[in-house]
Amino acid sequence: MSLPSNQGSAAPASSPTDLSKKGWFIKFLNIVERLGNLLPHPITLFAMFCLAVILISGVAGYFELSVVDPRPEGAAGRSPDGLIHVISLMNGEGLRMIVSNLVTNFTGFTPLGTVLVALLGVGIADRSGMLSAAMRLLVIGASKRLVTVVVVFAGIVSNTASELGYVVLIPMAAMIFHSLGRHPLAGLAAAFAGVSGGYSANLLLGTVDPLLSGITEAAAQMIDPDYIVGPEVNWYFMFASTFLVSIMGAVVTEKIVEPNLGKYNPEDAAIDLSAQQMETVTPEEKRALKLAGLAALAVTLVIAALVVPEDAPLRNQTTGDVSGSPFLKGIVAFIFIGFAIPGLVYGKVIGVFKKDKDIIDAMSENMSSMGMYIVLVFFASQFVAFFKWTNLGAVMAVAGADALSAIGLTGPLVFVLFIAMCGIINLSLGSASAQWAVTAPIFVPMLMLIGYAPETIQAAYRIGDSVTNLITPMMSYFGLILAVACRYKKDLGIGTLIATMLPYTLVFFVGWVSFFFIWVFALGLPVGPGAATYYTP
């Protein structure tokens, strides 16, 4: 999961000569980096946003700012006079509302509990060593013909386990490519493209799904108070996107990036390459992985027995469908179980978990890394609540929807502009949760009012958030990637790394956006289980 961090800002800047060689776009990104460094920490940013909402609501409330409510008469949340009024928080009533709801805004913020519960299970699987062993087995065991696509694919899949791809896979991919006589930076780039450029795609639901869906749900409820957005709502599209991004990443690596890098000169390395050794998967680890796989299969069969039969207890008891069922509403619990049980089996077999305290420590250590996220959520939850109370989000959404209607931009092409805008914002605000918490309260209601469902809007956002991760120094792990790259090319700067990753961003944007339009609008397929494409106010 992408957490707010300033790690990227610590990387050394490219030389002026390097930038002049790379052209105007790298110069532009260098300016973005400098401007991004001027921004306060995301937590400070949300605190400032909270203050700004209070002040703006006071001014707008004083002037009695309002817009016509586009929802039909009798709709939930619609005022009797048919207007949406800005509510001021700069008065006694506003102060009482802020003080009395400060704690519940935080504890009731949907992404908080869902992400923490999911990460408890991921923590067990991660600390047991199961995820690392599975990744090493997948990549090291790949044939030479398929190694590039397997590296990109492994990078995408690694996102179910938070930072594992950045810490383990990217350095490993560079070593694997070097051992095959290929340019190590091409391996690094391929892995980076999968881990970061394919951040939102995956075969399984991960921690990012409940994180984003909770924010989307809160934004959607500004227009429709009863609207529910589950973590599974983008699964179909993101599952298919995994294979698309894997293929695009492999093609870009082999046809563009690797030829451009040329033949590798070992003298460029800052380390002793002969001392590098990849940790192979031991027979004991393979045995533990097999047993963990059997445990995962057993868990899957049990869940299937509880969901698949028509009278199964986890189906919707009113309609008999899977849509709206306890299974989908409680999907986070199954993410927890799906990681925890195989992780427990692996840890027991390999000897990492010898007593119950070892398992508790594994969960605790994973939770300890979430301190920054929890603090961020506290301020983000206040911002979202203030935005909703004041009706500023709804007013901006109606005004924006009216503007789009006035210029005739209400068709599917509006998503090209939306995805591009998300990608540009991502250049300066690299955290997926922080960016969506800021933009969702505006864009989700706005696009709902011109007829698109929150599930589809969120899927489009995830494309924009992913593709520019590769070229922004504001991305949390950019500094780490640069440090790994400098092992193989000691004078490498930010400009060179960005120029190397730029082809991925361009191809991913064009290819993934095209795939989105084909999936959603040409084929009319839902982006996830029970997900709607269109919304009628």
RAWO-V904182 format. One record per backbone hydrogen bond with DSSP energy under -0.5 kcal/mol. CO is the residue of the C=O (numbers start at 1). NH is the residue of the N-H. E is the energy in kcal/mol with one decimal. If there is no record, write none. Layout:
BEGIN
[[CO NH E] [CO NH E]]
END
This chain:
BEGIN
[[1 3 -0.8] [2 433 -0.7] [6 9 -0.9] [7 10 -1.6] [8 11 -1.4] [12 494 -0.8] [15 19 -2.1] [16 20 -2.3] [17 21 -1.7] [18 22 -1.5] [19 23 -1.2] [23 27 -1.6] [24 28 -2.4] [25 29 -2.4] [26 30 -2.2] [27 31 -1.9] [28 32 -2.3] [29 33 -2.4] [30 34 -2.0] [31 35 -2.8] [32 36 -2.9] [33 37 -2.2] [34 38 -0.9] [35 38 -0.6] [35 39 -0.8] [36 39 -0.9] [41 45 -2.7] [42 46 -2.2] [43 47 -1.9] [44 48 -2.3] [45 49 -2.3] [46 50 -2.3] [47 51 -1.9] [48 52 -2.5] [49 53 -2.5] [50 54 -2.0] [51 55 -2.3] [52 56 -3.0] [53 57 -2.5] [54 58 -1.7] [55 59 -2.0] [56 60 -3.0] [57 61 -2.6] [58 62 -1.9] [59 63 -1.7] [60 65 -2.5] [61 64 -1.1] [65 86 -2.3] [67 84 -3.3] [68 70 -0.5] [72 75 -1.9] [75 78 -2.0] [79 82 -1.7] [82 69 -2.4] [83 85 -0.7] [84 67 -1.6] [86 88 -0.5] [89 91 -1.0] [91 95 -2.4] [92 96 -2.4] [93 97 -2.1] [94 98 -2.4] [95 99 -2.5] [96 100 -2.3] [97 101 -1.2] [98 102 -0.7] [99 102 -0.6] [101 105 -2.6] [102 106 -1.0] [103 107 -2.9] [104 108 -2.1] [106 109 -1.2] [108 110 -0.7] [109 112 -1.7] [109 113 -0.7] [110 114 -1.6] [111 115 -2.0] [112 116 -1.9] [113 117 -2.5] [114 118 -2.1] [115 119 -2.3] [116 120 -1.0] [117 120 -0.6] [117 121 -1.0] [118 122 -1.9] [119 123 -2.4] [120 124 -1.4] [121 125 -1.9] [122 126 -2.7] [123 127 -2.8] [124 128 -1.5] [125 130 -0.9] [125 131 -1.2] [126 129 -1.3] [129 133 -2.3] [130 134 -2.5] [131 135 -2.1] [132 136 -2.4] [133 137 -2.5] [134 138 -2.0] [135 139 -2.4] [136 140 -2.5] [137 141 -1.3] [139 142 -1.1] [143 146 -0.6] [143 147 -1.0] [146 150 -2.4] [147 151 -2.2] [148 152 -2.1] [149 153 -2.5] [150 154 -3.0] [151 155 -1.9] [152 156 -1.9] [153 157 -2.5] [154 158 -2.0] [156 159 -1.5] [157 160 -1.8] [158 161 -2.0] [159 162 -1.0] [161 164 -1.7] [162 165 -0.6] [163 167 -2.3] [164 168 -3.0] [164 169 -1.0] [165 170 -2.1] [168 172 -1.6] [169 173 -3.0] [170 174 -1.6] [171 175 -1.7] [172 176 -2.6] [173 177 -2.4] [174 178 -2.0] [175 179 -2.4] [176 180 -1.3] [177 182 -3.0] [178 181 -1.6] [183 186 -1.1] [183 187 -1.2] [184 188 -2.3] [185 189 -2.4] [186 190 -2.3] [187 191 -2.3] [188 192 -2.7] [189 193 -2.5] [190 194 -1.7] [191 195 -3.0] [192 196 -2.6] [192 197 -1.1] [193 198 -1.0] [196 199 -1.3] [198 201 -0.9] [206 209 -0.9] [206 210 -0.8] [207 211 -1.2] [208 212 -2.5] [209 213 -2.4] [210 214 -1.8] [211 215 -1.1] [212 216 -2.6] [213 217 -2.7] [214 218 -1.8] [215 219 -2.0] [216 220 -2.8] [217 221 -2.0] [219 222 -1.4] [220 223 -1.5] [220 224 -2.6] [224 227 -2.2] [230 233 -1.5] [232 235 -1.9] [232 529 -0.7] [234 238 -2.5] [235 239 -2.6] [236 240 -2.1] [237 241 -2.1] [238 202 -1.0] [238 242 -1.1] [239 242 -0.6] [239 243 -0.7] [240 243 -0.6] [240 244 -1.5] [241 245 -3.1] [242 246 -1.8] [243 247 -2.1] [244 248 -2.7] [245 249 -2.9] [246 250 -2.0] [247 251 -2.5] [248 252 -2.5] [249 253 -2.1] [250 254 -2.4] [251 255 -2.7] [252 256 -1.8] [252 257 -2.6] [253 258 -3.0] [256 260 -1.7] [257 261 -1.9] [258 262 -1.4] [264 266 -0.6] [265 268 -2.4] [266 269 -1.5] [268 490 -2.8] [271 273 -1.0] [272 275 -1.4] [273 276 -1.3] [278 280 -0.7] [280 282 -0.6] [282 286 -2.4] [283 287 -2.3] [284 288 -2.3] [285 289 -2.5] [286 290 -2.2] [287 291 -2.1] [288 292 -2.4] [289 293 -2.5] [290 294 -2.1] [291 295 -2.1] [292 296 -2.4] [293 297 -2.3] [294 298 -2.4] [295 299 -2.4] [296 300 -2.3] [297 301 -2.4] [298 302 -2.2] [299 303 -2.5] [300 304 -2.6] [301 305 -2.2] [302 306 -1.2] [303 307 -0.8] [304 307 -0.9] [304 308 -3.2] [306 314 -2.2] [309 312 -1.9] [312 315 -1.5] [314 327 -1.7] [316 320 -2.6] [321 316 -3.1] [322 325 -2.0] [325 329 -2.4] [326 330 -2.0] [328 331 -1.3] [330 333 -1.3] [330 334 -1.0] [331 335 -1.8] [332 336 -2.3] [333 337 -2.3] [334 338 -2.7] [335 339 -1.4] [336 340 -2.7] [337 341 -2.1] [339 343 -1.7] [340 344 -2.6] [341 345 -2.3] [342 346 -2.7] [343 347 -2.6] [344 348 -2.3] [345 349 -2.4] [346 350 -2.7] [347 351 -1.0] [347 352 -1.4] [347 353 -1.8] [352 354 -0.8] [355 358 -1.2] [355 359 -1.0] [356 360 -2.2] [357 361 -2.8] [358 362 -1.8] [359 363 -1.9] [360 364 -2.5] [361 365 -2.9] [362 366 -1.5] [363 367 -2.0] [364 368 -2.2] [365 369 -0.9] [366 369 -0.5] [367 370 -1.9] [368 371 -0.9] [370 374 -2.5] [371 375 -2.1] [372 376 -2.4] [373 377 -2.7] [374 378 -1.8] [375 379 -1.5] [376 380 -2.8] [377 381 -3.0] [378 382 -1.3] [379 383 -2.2] [380 384 -2.5] [381 385 -2.2] [382 386 -2.9] [383 387 -2.5] [384 388 -1.9] [385 389 -2.8] [386 390 -2.4] [387 391 -0.6] [387 392 -0.6] [387 393 -1.2] [388 391 -0.7] [390 87 -2.3] [391 395 -2.5] [392 396 -2.6] [393 397 -2.3] [394 398 -2.5] [395 399 -2.5] [396 400 -2.6] [397 401 -2.8] [398 402 -2.6] [399 403 -2.0] [400 404 -2.4] [401 405 -2.4] [402 406 -2.3] [403 407 -1.6] [404 409 -2.4] [405 408 -0.8] [408 410 -1.2] [411 414 -2.1] [412 415 -2.1] [413 416 -1.0] [413 417 -1.1] [414 418 -2.1] [415 419 -2.9] [416 420 -2.3] [417 421 -2.3] [418 422 -2.3] [419 423 -2.2] [420 424 -2.1] [421 425 -2.5] [422 426 -2.0] [423 427 -0.6] [424 427 -1.0] [424 428 -0.5] [425 428 -1.4] [425 429 -1.8] [427 474 -0.5] [431 435 -2.7] [432 436 -2.2] [433 437 -2.1] [434 438 -1.3] [435 439 -2.5] [436 440 -2.6] [439 442 -1.3] [439 443 -2.7] [440 444 -1.9] [440 445 -0.6] [442 446 -1.5] [443 447 -2.7] [444 448 -2.0] [445 449 -2.0] [446 450 -0.6] [447 452 -2.4] [448 451 -1.7] [451 535 -1.6] [453 457 -2.1] [454 458 -2.7] [455 459 -1.8] [456 460 -2.0] [457 461 -2.3] [458 462 -2.1] [459 463 -1.0] [460 463 -0.6] [460 464 -1.6] [461 465 -2.6] [462 466 -1.2] [463 467 -2.3] [464 468 -0.8] [466 469 -1.6] [467 470 -0.5] [468 471 -1.1] [469 472 -0.7] [471 473 -0.5] [472 475 -1.8] [475 478 -2.2] [477 481 -2.3] [478 482 -2.4] [479 483 -1.9] [480 484 -2.1] [481 485 -2.5] [482 486 -2.1] [483 487 -0.5] [484 487 -1.1] [484 488 -0.5] [485 488 -1.3] [485 489 -1.4] [487 270 -2.8] [487 271 -0.9] [489 492 -2.1] [493 497 -2.0] [494 498 -2.8] [495 499 -2.4] [496 500 -2.0] [497 501 -1.8] [498 502 -1.6] [499 503 -0.6] [501 504 -0.7] [501 505 -1.6] [502 506 -2.3] [503 507 -2.5] [504 508 -3.2] [505 509 -2.4] [506 510 -2.2] [507 511 -3.0] [508 512 -2.8] [509 513 -2.2] [510 514 -2.0] [511 515 -2.1] [512 516 -2.3] [513 517 -2.2] [514 518 -2.4] [515 519 -2.9] [516 520 -2.8] [517 521 -1.6] [517 522 -2.0] [518 523 -2.9] [519 525 -2.6] [527 237 -2.2] [528 531 -2.1] [533 453 -2.0] [535 537 -0.6] [537 72 -0.6]]
END
